[in-house]
């Protein structure tokens, strides 16, 4: 029964499906990639958890287009760090920890990527330019936060619910 479950609802299937969602029209930054990195870190082998979000980004960027190498490096690096948050979450899965991990992931992404936009020269070199970069990034943070929150709930909750329905096991997320 467990082998059948893993074939039916393997985390890789969920992650591969998430790649397509980045290519569909959406509000800015409302994508599944951050949640995918968090979910992958929590459920997959560590190396695979780091490679999948990066692979998803590279493949989707082939269609969407590449941009500033420094900013791309910060985006990709952020997803690796989010995957590491997922690895930390692996043995600590609870609704509270998943919510905190999702919020932390969104904030981490915002701080790193907007710093990179500033460092790449999009704003003046002083503290005022850095502050402007963060202020201008706020509308994108909204999409990142909402996307991470929505997709994290969908991936973690959907996976645990499917596992419960198929295997009849106690929900891992039921503990608080």
C-alpha positions as CSV (number, residue, x, y, z in Angstrom):
1,X,0.0,0.0,0.0
2,X,2.8,2.4,0.8
3,X,4.5,1.8,-2.5
4,X,1.2,2.6,-4.3
5,X,0.9,5.8,-2.3
6,X,4.3,6.9,-3.2
7,X,3.6,6.3,-6.9
8,X,0.3,8.1,-6.6
9,X,1.2,11.2,-4.6
10,X,5.0,11.4,-4.6
11,X,6.3,14.9,-3.6
12,X,8.1,15.0,-6.9
13,X,4.8,14.9,-8.8
14,X,3.5,17.9,-6.7
15,X,6.7,19.8,-7.4
16,X,6.8,19.1,-11.1
17,X,3.2,20.3,-11.3
18,X,4.2,23.5,-9.6
19,X,6.6,24.4,-12.3
20,X,3.8,24.8,-14.8
21,X,2.1,27.2,-12.4
22,X,4.9,29.7,-12.7
23,X,4.3,29.9,-16.5
24,X,0.6,30.7,-16.1
25,X,-0.6,34.3,-15.7
26,X,-0.5,35.4,-12.1
27,X,-0.1,38.5,-9.9
28,X,3.6,39.5,-9.5
29,X,5.6,37.0,-7.5
30,X,2.5,34.9,-6.7
31,X,4.2,31.7,-7.7
32,X,4.7,28.2,-6.1
33,X,8.5,28.2,-6.3
34,X,9.2,29.3,-2.7
35,X,6.6,26.9,-1.3
36,X,8.0,24.2,-3.6
37,X,11.5,24.8,-2.1
38,X,10.1,24.6,1.4
39,X,8.0,21.5,0.7
40,X,10.9,19.8,-1.1
41,X,13.3,20.5,1.8
42,X,10.8,19.0,4.2
43,X,10.0,15.9,2.3
44,X,12.7,15.0,-0.2
45,X,16.4,14.0,-0.1
46,X,18.4,17.2,0.6
47,X,20.2,17.3,-2.7
48,X,17.1,16.8,-4.7
49,X,15.3,19.4,-2.5
50,X,17.9,22.0,-3.5
51,X,18.1,21.0,-7.2
52,X,14.3,21.0,-7.9
53,X,13.6,24.6,-7.3
54,X,16.7,25.6,-9.2
55,X,15.8,23.3,-12.1
56,X,12.2,24.7,-12.1
57,X,13.6,28.2,-12.2
58,X,16.0,27.5,-15.0
59,X,13.4,25.8,-17.2
60,X,10.8,28.4,-16.6
61,X,13.3,31.2,-17.1
62,X,14.0,29.7,-20.5
63,X,10.4,30.7,-21.4
64,X,10.1,33.8,-19.3
65,X,13.5,35.2,-20.0
66,X,16.7,35.8,-18.1
67,X,17.7,39.1,-16.4
68,X,20.5,40.6,-14.4
69,X,22.9,37.8,-13.4
70,X,23.4,39.3,-9.9
71,X,19.7,39.5,-9.3
72,X,19.2,36.0,-10.7
73,X,21.9,34.7,-8.4
74,X,20.1,36.2,-5.4
75,X,16.7,34.7,-6.5
76,X,18.2,31.3,-7.0
77,X,20.2,31.5,-3.8
78,X,17.1,32.5,-1.9
79,X,15.4,29.4,-3.0
80,X,18.3,27.2,-1.9
81,X,18.1,28.9,1.6
82,X,14.3,28.4,1.6
83,X,15.0,24.7,0.8
84,X,17.3,24.6,3.9
85,X,14.5,26.0,6.0
86,X,12.4,23.1,4.7
87,X,15.2,20.7,5.8
88,X,15.0,22.2,9.3
89,X,11.2,21.8,9.1
90,X,11.5,18.1,8.2
91,X,11.5,16.9,11.8
92,X,9.4,19.8,13.2
93,X,6.3,19.8,11.0
94,X,3.4,21.4,12.8
95,X,0.9,24.0,11.5
96,X,2.7,26.7,13.6
97,X,6.2,25.8,12.3
98,X,5.0,25.5,8.7
99,X,3.4,29.0,9.0
100,X,6.5,30.5,10.5
101,X,8.7,28.8,7.9
102,X,6.5,30.2,5.1
103,X,6.6,33.7,6.6
104,X,10.4,33.5,7.1
105,X,10.8,32.3,3.5
106,X,8.9,35.3,2.1
107,X,10.8,37.8,4.3
108,X,14.2,36.2,3.4
109,X,13.4,36.3,-0.3
110,X,12.3,39.9,0.0
111,X,15.4,41.0,1.9
112,X,17.9,39.2,-0.3
113,X,16.5,39.9,-3.7
114,X,15.8,43.6,-3.0
115,X,19.3,44.0,-1.6
116,X,20.6,42.4,-4.9
117,X,18.6,44.8,-7.0
118,X,20.1,47.7,-5.1
119,X,23.7,46.2,-5.2
120,X,23.3,45.7,-9.0
121,X,23.0,49.5,-9.4
122,X,19.2,49.9,-9.9
123,X,19.2,52.6,-7.1
124,X,21.7,55.1,-5.7
125,X,24.6,53.6,-3.8
126,X,23.7,55.1,-0.4
127,X,21.4,54.1,2.3
128,X,18.7,56.1,0.7
129,X,19.0,53.9,-2.4
130,X,18.8,50.7,-0.4
131,X,15.7,52.0,1.4
132,X,14.2,52.9,-2.0
133,X,14.8,49.4,-3.2
134,X,13.0,47.9,-0.3
135,X,10.1,50.4,-0.5
136,X,9.7,49.7,-4.3
137,X,9.8,46.0,-3.6
138,X,6.8,46.1,-1.2
139,X,4.2,45.5,-3.9
140,X,6.1,42.4,-5.0
141,X,6.4,41.2,-1.3
142,X,2.6,41.1,-1.2
143,X,2.6,38.6,-4.0
144,X,5.5,36.6,-2.6
145,X,3.8,36.4,0.8
146,X,0.4,35.5,-0.5
147,X,1.8,33.0,-3.0
148,X,4.0,31.3,-0.3
149,X,1.2,31.2,2.1
150,X,-1.3,29.7,-0.4
151,X,1.0,27.2,-2.0
152,X,2.6,26.1,1.3
153,X,-0.8,25.3,2.6
154,X,-1.8,23.6,-0.6
155,X,1.4,21.4,-0.7
156,X,1.8,20.5,2.9
157,X,-1.9,20.2,3.6
158,X,-2.7,18.4,0.4
159,X,0.1,16.0,0.8
160,X,-0.7,15.1,4.4
161,X,-4.4,14.9,3.6
162,X,-3.8,12.5,0.7
163,X,-1.4,10.4,2.8
164,X,-4.1,10.3,5.5
165,X,-6.9,9.3,3.1
166,X,-4.8,6.7,1.2
167,X,-2.8,5.2,4.1
168,X,-5.2,6.0,7.0
169,X,-2.3,7.2,9.0
170,X,-2.5,10.0,11.6
171,X,-2.0,13.4,10.0
172,X,1.6,14.6,10.8
173,X,0.3,18.2,10.8
174,X,-2.3,17.4,13.4
175,X,0.2,17.8,16.2
176,X,0.5,21.4,17.5
